[in-house]
Amino acid sequence: MQTIVFCFRYAQFYSQDEFCHYNMFNHHFFGGEASSAVMQAFLRECDGEKVVMVADPPFGGLVKPLANSFSLISQTWRKLQSSESSNVDMPMMWIFPYFFEPRILECLSSFTMLDYQVDYDNHPLYKHGKTGRKQSPVRLFTNICPRDVVLPKDEGYRFCSVCQRYVWSLNKHCAKCNVCPSKDGREWKHCSTCEKCVKPSWKHCQTCGRCALPDHPCGQGKGKEGCFNCGSLQHKRKACPLKDTHRTKRKSGAARRAKKMAAQAV
């Protein structure tokens, strides 16, 4: 199996035929045509070898430019294949937190989020143990058929014959929703009023007409209705008349704190 690496810090470990200095946010090759040619040679799938793109970008990166770059790489791969693959996308795996699922699926509709919880041995937060989280929020997004991605049973995954995919052991199949609904690794519960499964810590609020945390600001939902800034149902946050006022208060408050810290330092 051959590998091509785009991360700059690996340049000292890989040869020029295996490494490209590449900016995945704007699809730019720092090595110019030479680096682009290396990638195209790799995507040709010579000697019967197949290509799968695995991307683990910074979690603070914007989804849309990343998705655009991945789509451009897939288009290049498609042009280099036979006519039989002209309408097929390159197999891809994108490692990203589960709460980015709506944005990723909006940009790449062929993708599916798998239940596999990605851990990092050298990350203080995204790893198992006393210093990390009990359940990692990082998942695999892929355009590969979920049925074909076998998750390890010895790590707590099982195959759901109804959903035709591997899921986490606590992700119980809901007969009413007809899916294994959990996104965060916990066992979700079905709300008959909302007619969908929700997080176990949520409760149905009759005032808001939806499920939310018990201590949520009632009547000031963060959903599609109303303003997230002031809670009004008459406008959105972008049109909030208090937006500039709040921004000014935050700046003045920050300035006062800076002056106070400077005075204390003197």
C-alpha positions in Angstrom: 0.0 0.0 0.0 1.4 3.4 -1.0 0.8 6.6 0.9 1.0 10.3 -0.1 1.4 12.8 2.7 0.4 16.5 2.6 1.4 17.6 6.2 4.5 19.8 6.0 6.1 18.5 9.2 6.5 15.1 7.6 8.7 16.4 4.8 11.8 15.2 6.7 10.5 11.6 6.8 9.1 11.1 3.2 10.7 11.5 -0.2 9.5 13.9 -2.9 7.5 11.1 -4.5 5.5 10.6 -1.3 5.1 14.1 0.1 3.4 17.3 -1.1 3.3 20.6 0.8 -0.4 21.4 0.3 -2.9 23.9 1.7 -6.2 22.0 2.0 -8.2 25.2 2.6 -7.6 26.7 -0.8 -6.3 23.6 -2.8 -2.9 25.1 -3.3 0.3 23.1 -3.9 3.4 25.0 -2.7 5.6 22.9 -4.9 3.7 24.1 -8.0 3.2 21.7 -11.0 5.8 19.3 -9.6 3.8 18.6 -6.5 0.5 18.5 -8.4 2.1 15.9 -10.8 3.0 13.7 -7.8 -0.6 13.7 -6.6 -1.9 12.9 -10.0 0.6 10.0 -10.4 -0.6 8.7 -7.1 -4.3 9.0 -8.0 -3.9 7.0 -11.2 -4.1 3.7 -9.1 -1.3 1.9 -11.0 -0.7 -1.8 -10.6 -4.2 -2.5 -9.4 -3.8 -0.5 -6.2 -6.8 1.6 -5.0 -6.9 5.1 -3.5 -8.7 6.2 -0.3 -8.3 9.8 0.9 -8.0 10.1 4.7 -8.2 13.7 6.0 -7.7 14.8 9.6 -7.8 18.6 9.3 -7.8 21.1 12.2 -11.2 21.1 13.9 -11.2 24.9 13.8 -11.2 24.9 10.0 -14.2 26.0 8.0 -16.2 23.1 6.5 -17.0 24.6 3.2 -13.5 25.3 1.9 -12.3 21.9 3.1 -15.2 20.2 1.3 -14.5 22.2 -1.8 -10.8 21.1 -1.8 -11.8 17.4 -1.2 -14.3 17.6 -4.1 -11.5 19.0 -6.4 -9.2 16.1 -5.5 -12.1 13.7 -6.2 -12.7 15.4 -9.6 -9.0 14.9 -10.5 -9.2 11.3 -9.5 -12.3 10.8 -11.6 -10.6 12.2 -14.7 -7.7 9.8 -14.3 -9.9 6.7 -14.1 -11.6 4.7 -16.8 -14.9 5.7 -18.3 -16.6 3.2 -16.0 -15.7 5.4 -13.0 -16.6 8.7 -14.6 -19.7 9.1 -12.3 -18.1 7.7 -9.1 -16.5 9.7 -6.3 -13.1 8.9 -4.9 -13.4 7.0 -1.6 -12.8 9.5 1.2 -12.7 9.5 5.0 -12.9 12.8 6.9 -12.1 12.9 10.6 -14.1 15.6 12.4 -16.3 16.2 15.5 -19.9 14.8 15.2 -21.5 18.2 15.8 -20.3 19.3 12.3 -22.5 16.6 10.7 -25.1 19.0 9.3 -22.5 21.3 7.7 -20.5 18.4 6.2 -23.7 16.7 4.8 -24.8 20.1 3.4 -21.5 20.3 1.4 -21.0 16.6 0.6 -24.4 14.9 0.4 -22.9 11.5 -0.4 -21.2 11.4 3.0 -22.4 9.5 6.1 -21.2 9.8 9.7 -20.0 6.5 11.2 -20.3 5.7 14.9 -16.6 5.0 15.4 -15.2 7.2 18.1 -11.7 8.4 17.1 -9.2 8.8 20.0 -5.8 10.5 19.9 -3.0 9.0 22.1 -1.2 12.3 22.3 -4.2 14.6 22.7 -5.0 15.7 26.3 -8.8 15.9 25.6 -9.7 13.5 22.8 -8.4 10.3 24.4 -9.6 7.7 26.9 -8.4 7.9 30.4 -8.6 10.2 33.5 -7.4 13.3 31.6 -9.6 12.8 28.5 -13.3 12.4 27.8 -15.2 9.2 28.5 -16.4 9.3 24.9 -14.6 11.1 22.1 -16.7 13.5 20.0 -14.6 12.8 16.9 -16.1 10.7 14.2 -15.4 9.3 10.7 -17.4 10.9 7.8 -17.2 8.9 4.6 -18.8 8.3 1.2 -18.0 4.6 1.5 -21.0 2.5 2.1 -21.4 2.2 6.0 -22.1 -1.5 5.7 -18.7 -2.0 4.2 -16.8 -0.3 7.1 -16.5 -3.0 9.7 -16.0 -1.6 13.3 -14.3 -3.7 15.9 -16.6 -5.8 18.1 -14.0 -6.0 20.9 -14.2 -2.1 21.2 -17.9 -2.2 21.8 -19.4 -1.9 18.3 -22.2 -4.1 16.8 -23.9 -4.5 13.5 -27.5 -3.3 13.2 -29.3 -5.5 10.6 -32.0 -2.9 10.1 -29.8 0.1 9.6 -27.2 -2.0 7.8 -24.3 -0.4 9.5 -22.0 -0.8 12.5 -23.0 1.2 15.6 -21.8 1.8 19.2 -23.2 -0.6 21.7 -25.2 2.1 23.5 -26.8 3.3 20.2 -30.0 1.3 20.5 -32.3 1.0 17.5 -35.5 2.9 17.8 -38.5 1.1 16.3 -40.5 4.4 16.0 -37.7 6.4 14.3 -36.5 3.2 12.5 -32.8 4.3 13.1 -30.0 4.0 15.6 -30.3 7.7 16.5 -27.4 8.4 18.9 -24.8 10.9 17.7 -22.7 11.5 20.9 -22.2 7.9 22.1 -25.0 7.9 24.7 -28.2 6.0 24.6 -30.9 8.4 23.3 -34.6 8.3 24.2 -37.7 8.8 22.1 -40.0 11.8 22.6 -43.5 11.0 21.4 -44.4 14.7 21.3 -41.4 15.7 19.1 -41.7 12.4 17.3 -37.9 11.8 17.3 -35.2 10.6 19.6 -33.3 13.2 21.7 -30.4 13.2 24.1 -31.0 11.5 27.5 -30.5 14.8 29.4 -33.2 16.6 27.5 -36.8 17.0 28.5 -39.8 18.2 26.6 -40.7 21.8 27.2 -44.4 22.6 26.6 -43.7 26.3 26.4 -41.0 26.0 23.7 -42.7 23.0 22.0 -39.4 21.1 21.8 -37.0 19.0 23.9 -34.1 20.9 25.6 -32.0 20.9 28.7 -34.1 21.3 31.9 -32.4 24.7 32.7 -32.7 26.1 29.2 -33.8 29.7 28.7 -37.5 29.0 28.1 -39.0 30.9 25.2 -35.5 31.9 23.9 -34.8 28.9 21.7 -31.7 28.6 19.6 -33.6 27.1 16.7 -34.7 28.6 13.5 -37.2 31.0 15.2 -36.2 34.1 17.1 -33.0 36.0 17.8 -30.2 34.2 19.6 -28.8 37.6 20.7 -31.8 39.0 22.6 -34.5 36.3 22.4 -37.0 38.2 20.4 -39.2 36.2 18.0 -39.6 39.2 15.6 -36.1 39.1 14.0 -32.9 37.1 13.6 -29.6 37.8 15.2 -28.2 39.5 12.1 -30.9 42.1 12.3 -30.9 42.5 16.1 -31.0 46.2 17.0 -29.0 45.4 20.2 -26.2 43.7 18.4 -24.0 46.8 18.1 -24.8 47.8 21.7 -23.7 44.5 23.0 -20.5 44.6 20.9 -19.7 48.1 22.3 -20.3 46.9 25.8 -18.0 43.9 25.3 -15.2 46.2 23.9 -15.5 48.7 26.7 -15.6 46.0 29.3 -12.4 44.5 27.8 -10.8 47.9 27.8 -11.6 48.4 31.5 -10.2 45.0 32.4 -7.0 45.8 30.4 -6.5 49.1 32.2 -7.1 47.4 35.6 -4.5 44.7 34.9 -2.0 47.3 33.7 -2.5 49.4 36.9 -2.1 46.3 39.0 1.1 45.4 37.1 2.6 48.9 37.9 
